[in-house]
């Protein structure tokens, strides 16, 4: 896969290699009749593909970047000795994956020794799409039929009345803030639930303007957040604090961010 020259090119190359190998595993197991699905203690599903991808990532990082840590969804964190950390969700959208819905991805983020995200890759092979970003290098997408990567940017929509909003669920957490969420959705022009990584990356592409989730883990969105911000958007928790480590996620084109927080923001 060719791409424009950007900062962190060696780390990006490794992230793209990880994505290539993850795609091979997940597409081989997608809709497989012998797919093994278990229920984790938090009552969420995990498939044999989730586990196989994360094992592959850990092995590849150990071989190519000894000393780097790995934080993933399925296994205990591997703490490195250099301060850098790969943050991965082997299959984001497992509920879709196990039911044959093609909206799922592998999410890869790289955090430097100062804790700053410097690389993000999200690969959704069943959709034929892959997004990536490097710190200072902008955000890009490869899409079906595209010969060259396309640089992406958030929208310039500045009014909620003209905005399109997406989430993973119509229910909000905590439940006593449901009325705030409903009020925000009703204030927007269009409501959809594309869900998971897809909502946030559509913000990065400028296809929609707001994506919000009240509960998230760091591995869900570390690789997603940098793509949103390098596309010119803003990514915070619903507490308004920048970054993907707030336990929730709000991605916007930046122009709408403060107004959205006025509806759903919480301390």
C-alpha positions in Angstrom: 0.0 0.0 0.0 1.5 3.3 -1.1 1.0 6.5 0.9 2.4 10.0 1.0 5.5 10.7 3.0 4.7 11.5 6.6 6.3 11.7 10.0 6.8 8.4 12.0 7.0 6.6 8.7 8.7 3.5 10.2 6.1 3.1 13.0 3.3 3.7 10.5 4.7 1.0 8.3 4.7 -1.5 11.2 1.1 -0.4 12.1 0.0 -1.0 8.5 1.7 -4.4 8.5 -0.1 -5.3 11.6 -3.4 -4.2 9.9 -2.6 -6.4 6.9 -2.0 -9.5 9.0 -5.1 -8.7 11.1 -7.2 -8.4 8.0 -6.1 -11.9 6.9 -7.1 -13.4 10.2 -10.4 -11.6 10.5 -11.6 -12.1 7.0 -10.8 -15.8 7.2 -12.9 -16.1 10.3 -15.7 -13.7 9.3 -18.9 -15.8 8.7 -16.9 -19.0 9.4 -19.2 -21.8 10.4 -16.8 -23.0 13.0 -16.3 -19.5 14.6 -15.9 -20.0 18.4 -17.6 -17.3 20.4 -17.4 -17.0 24.2 -19.0 -14.7 26.7 -16.6 -12.7 28.9 -17.3 -11.8 32.5 -18.6 -8.4 31.5 -21.2 -10.3 29.3 -19.6 -9.0 26.0 -18.7 -11.6 23.3 -15.2 -12.6 22.3 -14.4 -14.7 19.2 -11.4 -16.8 18.3 -10.6 -14.1 15.8 -10.3 -11.4 18.5 -7.8 -13.6 20.4 -5.8 -14.6 17.3 -5.4 -11.1 16.2 -4.2 -9.8 19.6 -1.7 -12.7 19.9 -0.4 -11.9 16.4 0.0 -8.2 17.4 1.9 -9.0 20.6 4.2 -11.4 18.7 4.9 -8.9 15.9 5.6 -6.0 18.3 7.9 -8.2 20.3 9.8 -9.1 17.2 9.9 -5.7 15.6 9.9 -3.3 18.6 11.3 -5.1 21.6 10.8 -2.9 24.6 7.5 -1.5 23.5 4.4 -2.4 25.6 1.1 -3.6 24.3 -2.3 -2.8 25.8 -5.2 -4.8 24.3 -8.7 -5.9 25.0 -8.2 -9.7 25.4 -5.0 -10.2 27.4 -3.3 -8.5 30.4 -1.2 -5.5 29.5 2.4 -6.1 28.4 4.5 -3.4 30.0 7.5 -2.4 28.0 10.8 -0.9 29.2 11.0 2.0 26.8 7.8 3.9 27.7 6.2 3.4 24.3 2.9 1.5 24.1 0.8 -0.1 21.3 -2.9 0.2 22.2 -5.1 -2.2 20.2 -8.6 -3.5 19.8 -8.3 -6.6 17.7 -11.9 -6.6 16.6 -13.9 -3.4 17.4 -17.5 -4.3 16.8 -17.3 -8.0 17.8 -21.1 -8.1 18.2 -21.4 -7.2 14.5 -18.6 -9.6 13.6 -20.2 -12.6 15.2 -23.6 -11.9 13.6 -22.2 -11.4 10.0 -22.6 -7.6 10.0 -19.6 -6.2 8.1 -19.1 -3.1 10.2 -16.1 -4.0 12.4 -12.4 -3.2 12.4 -9.0 -3.6 13.9 -7.9 -0.4 15.8 -4.2 0.3 16.3 -2.7 3.2 18.2 0.9 4.0 19.2 1.6 6.1 22.2 5.1 7.6 22.6 7.1 7.7 25.9 5.5 11.0 26.8 2.0 9.5 26.5 1.2 11.2 23.2 -0.6 9.3 20.4 1.6 9.5 17.4 0.2 6.8 15.0 -3.3 5.5 14.4 -4.6 2.9 12.0 -8.1 1.5 11.7 -8.7 -1.3 9.2 -12.2 -2.4 8.2 -11.6 -5.1 5.5 -15.2 -6.2 5.1 -16.0 -2.6 4.2 -12.8 -2.4 2.0 -11.7 0.7 3.9 -8.6 1.7 6.0 -7.9 4.9 7.7 -4.6 6.2 9.3 -2.9 9.2 10.7 0.4 10.3 12.1 1.1 13.2 14.5 1.5 16.2 12.3 1.0 14.2 9.1 -2.8 14.5 8.6 -5.4 11.8 8.2 -5.9 9.5 5.2 -8.2 6.8 3.9 -7.9 4.0 1.3 -11.4 3.1 0.0 -12.8 0.7 -2.6 -11.8 1.7 -6.1 -9.3 4.3 -4.9 -5.9 4.1 -6.5 -4.3 6.6 -4.2 -4.9 7.4 -0.5 -7.3 10.3 0.0 -6.6 13.0 2.6 -9.6 13.6 4.8 -10.9 16.6 6.7 -13.8 17.2 9.1 -16.9 19.2 8.0 -17.4 22.9 8.3 -21.0 22.6 9.7 -21.4 25.1 12.4 -25.0 24.7 13.5 -26.6 21.8 15.3 -29.7 22.3 13.2 -27.6 21.4 10.2 -25.6 18.6 11.9 -25.6 14.9 11.5 -25.0 12.9 14.7 -24.2 9.2 15.3 -23.8 6.9 18.3 -23.6 3.3 19.1 -26.9 3.2 21.1 -29.9 5.4 21.8 -29.5 4.8 25.5 -27.2 7.0 27.5 -25.1 6.4 30.6 -25.8 7.5 33.3 -29.5 7.0 32.8 -30.4 10.2 34.6 -28.7 12.1 31.8 -30.9 10.4 29.1 -32.9 13.6 28.7 -29.8 15.5 27.8 -28.8 13.0 25.1 -32.4 13.0 23.7 -32.4 16.8 23.7 -29.1 16.9 21.7 -30.3 14.4 19.2 -33.6 16.3 18.7 -31.6 19.5 18.2 -29.6 17.9 15.3 -30.7 17.7 11.7 -30.1 13.9 11.3 -29.7 11.0 13.8 -28.1 7.7 12.9 -26.4 4.9 14.9 -23.5 3.8 12.7 -21.7 2.7 15.8 -18.3 1.9 17.2 -15.2 3.2 15.2 -17.4 3.9 12.2 -19.2 6.9 13.8 -16.0 8.6 14.8 -14.3 8.1 11.5 -17.2 9.4 9.6 -16.6 12.6 11.6 -13.0 12.6 10.5 -14.2 12.2 6.8 -16.6 15.1 7.1 -19.5 12.8 6.3 -21.1 13.5 9.7 -20.4 16.1 12.3 -20.8 14.5 15.8 -20.2 11.1 17.3 -20.7 10.4 21.0 -20.4 7.4 23.3 -20.9 7.5 27.1 -18.7 4.5 27.8 -15.5 3.6 26.1 -12.2 1.9 26.9 -8.9 3.3 25.8 -8.2 0.5 23.4 -11.5 1.2 21.6 -10.5 4.6 20.4 -6.7 5.3 20.9 -6.2 4.7 17.2 -9.4 6.5 16.3 -8.8 9.7 18.2 -5.7 10.7 16.4 -7.4 10.2 13.0 -10.2 12.6 14.1 -7.8 15.2 15.4 -5.4 15.0 12.5 -8.4 15.5 10.2 -9.0 18.9 12.0 -11.6 17.7 14.5 -11.6 17.4 18.3 -11.8 14.3 20.4 -12.6 14.5 24.2 -14.5 12.6 26.8 -18.0 13.8 27.6 -16.2 15.6 30.5 -14.6 17.9 27.9 -11.1 16.7 28.6 -9.1 16.1 25.4 -7.9 12.6 24.5 -9.2 9.1 24.4 -8.5 8.0 28.0 -11.6 9.6 29.6 -13.9 6.5 29.7 -16.2 8.1 27.1 -15.8 9.7 23.7 -17.0 12.7 21.9 -15.8 13.4 18.4 -16.8 16.5 16.5 -15.6 18.8 13.7 -14.5 21.2 16.5 -16.9 23.9 15.6 -19.8 22.2 17.4 -17.8 20.7 20.3 -18.6 23.2 23.0 -22.3 23.4 22.1 -22.5 19.6 22.2 -20.8 19.5 25.6 -23.4 22.0 26.9 -26.0 19.3 26.3 -24.2 16.1 27.5 -21.0 17.3 29.3 -20.5 16.1 32.8 -17.8 16.6 35.5 
